[in-house]
């Protein structure tokens, strides 16, 4: 019976989160920042994974919340996250020079590249919500890490719930 | 036509250093009546053989196939090193069907010669005598080649022990993890690091000649696809377009990659990238997620994952055809990450089976689906080049481990890492 429930949740969620019609990919992005990976076989001493830190961006009760969580196999923004997204939308509308990167994530279940797709859907959902509230496209970019960068370790629902998320990252 | 910009990565002189840590192989189940075989310790060539126990490598290879049961050395009454010295009647009493004997010898030019002889105990006949001449550094590979030859002589199918696997290793606790890409022998030994990064590395894929690896790296914080020459470490970024650059796999002629691009609007579709020219051809155009393409062995089409029907299923399209992709999987609500067998007759995939993510085989002629694995959270199946085994990622005590299973489901083995977790194994081609 558990499986039936799971499958019906799957089916319901996929009908809910259909995307929009696609267009061909765009030209390659601007030149990359220096690579942090190495093929020398030597440890990459001093390399860090972030170009931002938590102190970047606005403060305040809602604005300091930078993570939007999602239900299993869903990409719609839950009611409990609407106010957080709205607060960021208002701030970004007032500060059109400020850019954010929306980092989409999935929990670890299922196929890795398919989960990259699910993370992207979540990032795009937050992007659309911000854009509808007046944030310009130039302020927004998305990246999906799928299940590759979990926030929490573990293979239980508690960890999964923390890992299904979009992180709003304020850029310098 | 827009020419793709090829950016040369940090090409280092020393591409890869062998690590001391190894994967450890454990056979977890085998056939009910494995063939008894005695692999007698070979005559050594000290110090040229570097202390390698050639007979042990051969025995472990044969046992890992699940088709053989090697005799314990403590049970061996005799230790011949040539077929002429094998007392068949004596071995017959010890209930073994075959005896393997051999010698490692140092040649005047610095190379090493490895001789093996296979004796059928029932007839007393020496039935086979393969030998290889190699540089000392390649002695282990030569031992795998002996195992390949013995396996083929007895079973009738080419062995795939002298092949390599690539896999991703992850160490550290979230959110600070360290990602590495490794290549190792098919038994997990001889591990060599290809790439290390504080940001995710995923989806490694072998070129058909085994010289190159394509992979996805987030080292620029966003995804990009690289191809890297295995020996020199020379690395070329071949796709860094807006949005997702994912799921690369090589065409059978090695000239193209199938890959997944999303553009900035986030819609994943399958494309073909010609490596020499950078020419890009779109293969799918659907608002759903289309990803994880893999070429058919003849290169005429690709199988891929798509959730265009509402949940992920496998589809097939013919390159250059205007026909809509055909759905291939109909059993269960989740089928993803297809891989095609070398003979093109079987599809390995990830399926949701009774609430667990498991590896299954679908027979493409009659549609029969067989679930091969028993875990809760498995992924990334990849065929051995002889089509007899699959390697995939599973979990053991919460850590990612590599597992192998024979296509008949009877034999399975596990490759544990000494630290961190290992995942996304891909089996390389036969070596020349």
Interface residues (C-beta under 8 A of the other chain):
Chain A: X2 X3 X6 X7 X10 X11 X14 X15 X18 X19 X20 X21 X22 X23 X24 X25 X26 X27 X28 X29 X32 X33 X35 X36 X37 X38 X39 X40 X41 X42 X43 X44 X47 X48 X49 X51 X108 X109 X110 X111 X112 X113 X114 X116 X117 X118 X120 X121 X123 X124 X127 X141 X142 X143 X144 X145 X146 X148 X149 X150 X151 X152 X153 X154 X155
Chain B: X2 X4 X5 X7 X9 X10 X11 X12 X14 X15 X16 X17 X173 X174 X175 X176 X177 X193 X194 X195 X196 X197 X198 X199 X200 X201 X202 X203 X217 X218 X219 X220 X221 X222 X223 X224 X228 X233 X235 X240 X241 X242 X243 X244 X246 X247 X260 X261 X262 X263 X264 X265 X266 X267 X268 X269 X271 X280 X282 X285 X286 X287 X288 X289 X291 X292 X305 X307 X310 X311 X312 X333 X334 X336 X337 X350 X352 X354 X355 X357 X377 X379 X380 X395 X398 X424
